[in-house]
Structures are given as structure tokens and as C-alpha cells.
Amino acid sequence: MTIEGNKNTTITRPLRLGMVGGGQGAFIGGVHRIAARLDGKYELVAGALSSDPARAKASAAELGIEADRAYGSFEEMAKAEAAREDGIDVCAIVTPNHVHAAAAKAMLEAGIHVICDKPMTSTLEDANDLVDAVQKSGLIFALTHNYTGYPMIRQARAMVAAGELGKIRVIQVEYPQDWLTNKEEDGDNKQAQWRTDPARSGAGGCIGDIGTHAYNLAAFITGLELDELCADLTAFVEGRQLDDNVNMMLRYDGGARGMLWASQVAPGNENALKVRIFGEKGGLFWEQEHPNQLTFSAFGEAPRTITRGSHGAGDAAAHGTRIPPGHPEGYLEGFANIYCDVAELITARLEGRDPNPMASLVPGVIDGVNGLKFITAAVESSNKGGVWVKVGESS
């Protein structure tokens, strides 16, 4: 179990990391493990890597986890690790959505900090319950909206907060992909199978998988809260149970208006996340497939490009930058920045000191419940024929 430190404590070891999910055949587990290793701040020492106990054990062996710390369930892992002198400090949860809530609560009740993949849960009810569990535990809960870790996204947020765009008027965000253009879930594609299954994914398909990233990115950069939305969710592929394309209009507190498009049936798009923010004084544009550049257009002036590592980037971008400009940084480093900031938050507690304020930008449990409110409102709006629905007031 994690033991809180004092002001005379200095932590010289990597944080001990456990993982739920992410075993053989999984995609996102490998991404999390790379991110955790990148800065040397974690050591993976325990895992309940599959709901199949035999696969869980085999997966752990492949990753070099000792046999006595390869568990058949997350419940077993939480209990056993909490009882160890060298138990895990933090657990990464990288399962399909429907497992997130129970696994997270088990770890929190065992005194173990949590890093959870998004969306936070599969239902709004579970999300609200998890907020209560996090607040009761007093532990750190981080949500891996990894795009918030990109240096130029941190730069954009800092510029908006500094008033360089003036009052925000228009927000446009899109996230098209094409990998579900055909009915991949009928084959052996595990990622397609669970993401299109309402029992494991929740009520939203595309809206939950990538629409939440688009929603979260707009909120992270602007700091604005979404008041209401009008959504049209469509399953274009015949027989698909959940949406694969999303169009919606957005109304934010303070008067800003927005549009969001997310699709997984848009041929020619691999991972084309883009965001445009326009205010009274200027606008910003960023695209994930060219993540190291941010375009800023002050009204009446020629657009200028801010690049990661140089050319106008400030402290917020520098905090998430590892290598000189011109060398690509992106997806894995974005995840690693989340892990690095979580390590700082946990280590600061163990050492009895205040954390680096930059680390506080990590998405948390409130961001997670806001994401579920967004999904729930979008599904309700679409089911009612595309009516305006207040976010947070849908059932």
C-alpha cells in the first residue's frame, strides 16, 4: 500500500506500477507501458492483464512480471498489492470501458492511485459513483486524454488563458478516421469488436471513442464549459450497433458557439484530429498529424507559426518538450507527459512537498464525468431527433 511521506523524505526509486488489462492482443496497453517507461519514473511490477486468467499469466510472463504478481483478476491484485510492503503505488487501467469503474474503485479502496484510460466509464451513473470514490479516497485519479499532453496544446491553452485571442466566440473541432468504414467487428479485430459493442463500450460508439477526445480538447484549450448541444449520431455501416459518425452543434457558457464532427467511416482520414479556436482578437489552429506546429492569427496580421521547442513557444510547451525542434514528437510523448505529470503529483505527496504547478494540468475525475455527461447528452439529443439538450441534465 502507498505510504505517505514527510518533508524529510526523498523518493529515489521509480514508482511501482500495476496494470489492469493490456495483455496479449491488446493495443492501448502497450502504449501505456511505453509512456510509463519513457522518462524512467515507473517500473511495471504487477498486473491483472486479462479477464482470462491463463492469458493474464502468460501476458505477465512475456512482460517480465514475477509469477507471484501476475494476477487472475483486478480484485485479487488490489488485495494482494495493498498487503505488500513493496506494493504498487499506482495502477493503470487499460481495459474496455465497462471494466473501468469497478477496477478503479477496487484500487482506490486499497489505497492505490489510479491512471485510467478514457472514457472514464461506460455509464454516467458509474462516472458519478467514481467521483465519490475518488473524493472519499483522497488519492490521485488521472484520465489519459493524451492529446492534452501535447506541447502545442499546452501552448494553445496558455495563450487563451493569457487573453491573446480575446473573448472566445467560435470553436470548431473535428476527429475523422476511416478504420471502421467496413464492418471490422465481424472479423477478428478485437478493437472493433468491443468498441462497437454497447455492453462493453457503453451507449456511444464513435462519440465515446474519439468524440470525447474532440470535446475534451476544446474544453482543455478554452477553459469553457459546454452548456448544451444538438447532435446527430449515425451508424452508416449496416448492422452496426453503435454510431460511427457524429455531427453536432455546441453552445458554451459565456456565449461561444461550436461545431464538432467525429467519424470512423471517413475514407482517407487516419487520425485527423483538428481544432480551431476564434476570439475577438485572433484565432488558433492545430492538427494532430502535424503536432509540433500551432498557427496563431492575430486579427489584421499575417498568420504566424509557433513551433515546439522554439519560435514563440512558452513555458507551458517547454514543460512537455524533450527533444530539439525539428524532431517529431507526438502520440507516445503525449501519453508520456501525462504519466510524467502523474508521477510528479504522486512523488510530491510521498515527499511531503507541493508539486510542480504544471503537473496539475493532467485530466482528472471531473474531466471524466464531464465526458460522460457529454456522451449521454449527445445520445439523448440524437435519439430525440436532434433536439437541443442541456449537458448534465440528461438522463
N, C-alpha and C positions, 0 to 999 in steps of 0.2 A: 504494500500500500504506500502511496505517496506520503512522505512526511514533510511537513512544512519546516523550512529552515528558520534561521535568525540572522541578525545583522552581521554576525561573525562567520557566517557560512559562505564558502565559495564552492560552487559546483564545478568539478574538473572533469567529470565523465560525460559521455553522451547520454541523453535521455533514453530510458528504456522504453521501447515502442512495442505494442502489440497490434495485431491486425485481425479484424473480423471480415471474412470474405477475401476475395482476391487470389484464390488458388488457381489450380490448373484450368486453363481455358478462359480465364478472366482477362479483361483488358485494363480496367482502371486501377486494379491493384498494383500492377507493375509500374504504372505512372506514379502512384503514391510512394512506392518504395524507392524509385529513382529520386523523387523530390526530397524524400526524407534523408537520403544519403548525400545529397549534393554538397551540403555545407558541413558535413561531419557532426551534426548536432543530435543525431538519433542512432540507435542501434536496435534493429529488429530482433527481439529475443523470444517472442511468443506469438502464437496465432491460433485462431479457430477459422481456418481458411476456406472451409466449405461446409455446407449443410450435410454432405455425405461424409461421415467420419473417416472412412477409408481414404477418400480423396483428400480430406483435410490433413491426415497424417502424411500421405505421400507428398503433398504440396509443401508441407513444412520441411520434410527431409531435403527436398530439392533446394530450399532456401537456406539450409544450414541451421534451422531451428532445432534445438535439442529435443529428443523424443519426449521427455517429461514436460515439455512446454508446448507440445503440439496437441491441441485440444479438439474434442469432437463437437463442442458447442460453445457459444459465447457465454452461456450461463456458467459452464464448468470453468472457463478461463477466468471470468471475473472473480469467482470464489477462490480459485487456487492462487491467482496472482495477488489478490488482496492479502492472502495469508503469508506470502513470502517476504523475507527480509529484502530480497532483491527484486520485488515485484515490479511490474511495468508502471511507469509514470503516466503514460498516455496511450490511448488506443485509437487507431484509425479504423473507421467503419466504411467499408467499400463494397457493400452488398447491393442487391436490388433494393428499391425504395421501401418495400413493405417490411423489411427487417430493421431499418434504421432505428426506429423509435425504441423497440424492445432492447436492442443491443446497446444503444446509448444509455438507456435507463439502468441497465444492469451494471454498466461500467461506472456510472455516476454514483450509484448506491454503494459500490465497492470502493469509492474514493479515488477513482481513476479519471483523469482528464480525458476529453474526447475531441477527436478530429473526425468530422462526418462529411461524407460526400453529399452532393445536392441532387435533387431537392431533399430537404431535411427529413421529411416523412412522406407517406403516401396519402394521408388524410389530414385535414385541418384539425380534427379532434386530437389526433396523435401529436400534432405540432404544438397545440396548446398545452397538452399534458407534459410534453418535453420541456417547454418553457418553465413550467412549475418545477420539474425535476432539476433543471439546471439551477434555478434560483434557490431551491432548497439545499442543493449540494454546495453551492458557493464555488464550484470548480469551473475551470475554463472549458468552454464548448466552442469549437471553431468549425465553420462551414466552408468547404472548399469551392467557393466561387472563384476559380483560379484566375479569371481574367482581371479581377481586382488587384492581383499581384503584379500585373504588367507595369513596368516603369512609366510608360507614356499614359496609362490610365491614371496612375497616381499623379502624374504631372497635370493631366486634364482636371482632375478633382481639385488640385491646389489652385489652378488658375480660376476656376469657377468660384471657389471659396474666397479668393482674393478680390473678386469683383471685376476681373478683366473682361468678362463678357457682359457685365451689367445684369439686370434682371432677366432671368431666363424666360423666353417666350415659346420656343418650339424645340421639341425633342423627337428625333427620328432614329429608330434603331431597327436593324434587320439581322436575321441569322438564318440564311438559307444553306441547306445541304442537299445532297441528292442520293444518299446511300439507301434510302427506303423507297426509291422510285418503283422497284419491283417488290413483290411480296416475299421479302427475305425471311420472314418469320416461319414460312412453311418449310424451309430447309433446315440446315444445321447451324445457322447463325445464332448463337446464344444471346448476343447483344440485341439482335432484332426480336428474338422471342420474348424476352422479359420486358423490353421497352414498349411492346405493343400489347401486353397482357394487363388488363385492368386489375387483376388480382395481385400483381407484383409491382406494377408501375403506379397505380392509382387512377384517378378519373381522367387525367391528362396524358396524352402521348407526346407529341411534338411540343406542346405547350409546357409540359413539365420537364422534358429532357433538355431542350435548348431555349424555349421561350422564356424560362425562368432566368437563364443567363442574360438574355437581352434586357429583360425587366430589371434585373439586379444591377446591370452595368449602368443603365440610365439613372437609377436611384443613387448608386455609388458616386457617380461623377457630379451630379447636380445637387444632391442632398435633399431633393424634393420628394414629398410623399404623394403617392398616387391616390386620388380621391375616387374616381370612377372610371369605368371602361365600357366599351361596346365591342363585342367580339364575335367573330365568325370562325368557328373551328370546323374543319372538314377532313374527312377520311376519303381521299381520292382513290386509293387502291381498294378494289372490290374485296369485301370480306374482312377488311382490317377493322379491329375493334375500337381503336383509339385514333384520334386526329393525327394527320400527317402534314397539315398546313394550317396556319393561323394568320388571320388578319384582324387587327383591332385598332380602334381609336382610343386615346387616353386623355383624361383631364386631371391635371395635378393641382394640389393645393397652391394657392397663390396666382392661379390663372394660366399657367403654362399649358400648352396643348401638345399632344404627341401622337405618333403612329408607330405601330410595331408589326413587323412581319417576320414570321418564323416558318420555315418549311424544310421538310426532309424528302421532298419529291420535286426538287428544282434542278433538273439536269444541268451540268456544267458548274455547279457550286459544290466545293468540297467542304470548306469551313469558313464561309464568307461573312463572318460577324462584322458589322459596321455600325458606327454610332455618329450621329450629327447633332450638335447642340448649338442653338442660336439664341443670343440675347440681344439686348438693346444696343450693345457696343461692339459685338463681334460674334464669331462662330468658331467651332472646333469640329474637326473631322478626324476619325481614326478607324482603321480597318485591321482586323486580326491577322490577316495574311501578310500584312506589311507592318508588323507591330512596333518597329523601332522609330517610326515617324508619326508625328502629330501635326496636323495642319491647323494653324491659327489665322483667322481672317478678321482683322480689326476693320470696322466699317470705314469705307473710303480709302483703304490702303490695300496694297498688293498682298496676297496670302504669303505667309512665311512658314517654313517647315522647321519644327523643333525635333531634334533627333536625340535618341537615347545616348547618354554619355557626353554630349556636347551640344553646342548650338542652341542655347536658350533653356536647356533643361535645368530644373532647380533641385532642391534638397529632396523633395518627395520622390522624384525619379531616381536620384542618386542612391537613395536608400535601397532600391530594388535592383541596382545595376552591378554586375560582376565583372564584365569584360569591356575592353575599349570599344568606342564607336566603330561601326562598320562590320562588326562581327555579330551575326544574328543571335538574338535572344528571344525566346517566346514561350511556348506552351509549357515545357518542362520547368523552365525557370520561374514562370508564373506560379506554378504549383509549389516550387521550392521556396519562393518568397513567402507564401502562406505558412509553410512548415517552419521556415526560419523565424517568422514573427511569433508563431505559437511557441516555439522553443524559448524565445526571449520572455514571453509572458509567464511561462511555467518556471523558467530558471530564476526570474526576478522574485517570484514567490518563494522558491526554495532558498534563495539568498537573502530574503527579507529586505528587498530594495524596490524602488519604483522602476518599472520597465521603461525602455525607450519609447517615447510617445508615438513614434512612427509605427510601432508594432500594434497599436490599438486599432489600426485600420482593418484588421482581419475581420471578415464577416462572422457574425455570431448567431445565437439562437433567435434573437429578434429578427434578424435578416431572414432566417429560416422560416419563421412563422409568417412573415410578410410575403414570402414566396408562395406559401400555401394559400394565403388569402387571395393572392393574385390568380393562382390556378383555379381556385374554387369560384371566384367571381367570373373568370373567363368562361368556364364550363357552363355556369348558370346563364350568363348572358347569351351564349350561343344556343343553348337548349331552348331558350325563350324566344328565339328568332332574331337575336342580335339587338337586344334592348340595352339601355344604359343600366349598369349595376354598380352600386356603391361597393368599393373594395373593403372587405372586413365586415360587411353586413349581410353577405350571402350565407346561405345555409348549406 
